[in-house]
Amino acid sequence: GEAALDAGDSVTATKAFERAKVIDPAVFRPRLGLAWCAARAEQWDIAAFRLDEAIVRGFIDEEALMADPRLSAFRGRPEFPPVLEGLRSRRAQCGK
């Protein structure tokens, strides 16, 4: 999915991330990928939802979230602060 997204093919990337999500529903990476796809399409609510799903499944790296160029436009959106707060809360629950 990442290679397709980097090549500008959001449709193929989304399909790949959706397949990966089904193969291993417990991992966060496919949901993070789907958040990238949604952010590229300026589907801000979906990007937030997918990031929330990733956080529940273990994505608690605030530094990565803040530095990820694929999410740069999303970070300026009003949907972003609740996602960041959710990540911080989840990280605290994990003792990190």
C-alpha positions in Angstrom: 0.0 0.0 0.0 2.7 2.5 0.9 4.5 2.1 -2.5 1.2 2.7 -4.3 0.4 5.7 -2.2 3.8 7.2 -2.7 3.4 6.7 -6.4 0.1 8.7 -6.2 -2.2 5.7 -6.6 -4.6 6.2 -3.7 -7.1 3.7 -5.1 -4.6 0.8 -5.2 -3.2 1.9 -1.9 -6.6 1.9 -0.2 -7.3 -1.6 -1.5 -4.0 -2.9 -0.3 -4.5 -1.5 3.2 -8.0 -2.8 3.3 -6.7 -6.3 2.4 -4.0 -6.1 5.1 -6.6 -5.0 7.7 -8.6 -8.2 7.0 -5.5 -10.4 7.1 -4.5 -9.2 10.5 -7.2 -7.2 12.2 -5.1 -6.6 15.4 -2.3 -4.6 13.8 -2.3 -0.8 13.5 -0.3 -0.3 10.3 -3.1 -0.9 7.7 -5.3 1.6 9.6 -2.5 4.1 9.6 -2.2 3.6 5.8 -5.9 4.1 5.4 -5.6 7.4 7.4 -2.8 8.4 4.9 -5.2 7.7 2.0 -8.0 9.6 3.6 -5.8 12.6 4.4 -4.6 12.7 0.8 -8.2 12.7 -0.4 -9.0 15.4 2.2 -11.5 13.1 3.9 -10.7 14.5 7.3 -13.3 12.6 9.4 -12.3 9.3 7.9 -8.6 10.1 8.5 -9.4 10.8 12.1 -11.5 7.6 12.4 -8.7 5.5 10.9 -6.1 7.1 13.2 -8.3 6.4 16.2 -8.5 2.8 15.1 -4.7 2.6 14.7 -4.3 4.1 18.2 -6.6 1.5 19.7 -4.4 -1.2 18.1 -1.1 0.2 19.4 0.0 3.2 17.5 1.2 5.5 20.3 4.2 7.2 18.7 3.5 10.9 19.0 6.8 11.8 17.4 5.9 9.8 14.3 2.4 11.2 14.2 3.7 14.8 14.4 6.5 14.2 11.8 4.6 12.1 9.2 4.6 14.1 6.0 1.5 12.2 4.8 -0.5 13.7 7.6 0.9 17.3 7.4 -2.4 18.8 6.1 -4.5 16.8 8.6 -2.5 18.2 11.5 -3.8 21.7 10.7 -7.4 20.5 10.8 -9.8 20.8 13.7 -10.2 17.0 13.6 -6.6 16.5 14.6 -6.4 17.7 18.3 -8.9 15.0 19.5 -6.8 12.3 17.7 -3.6 13.6 19.4 -5.3 13.6 22.8 -6.5 10.1 22.2 -3.0 9.0 21.3 -1.6 10.6 24.5 -4.3 9.0 26.6 -3.6 5.6 25.1 0.1 6.0 25.6 -0.4 6.9 29.2 -2.6 3.8 29.7 0.3 1.7 28.3 2.7 3.3 30.7 4.8 5.1 28.1 
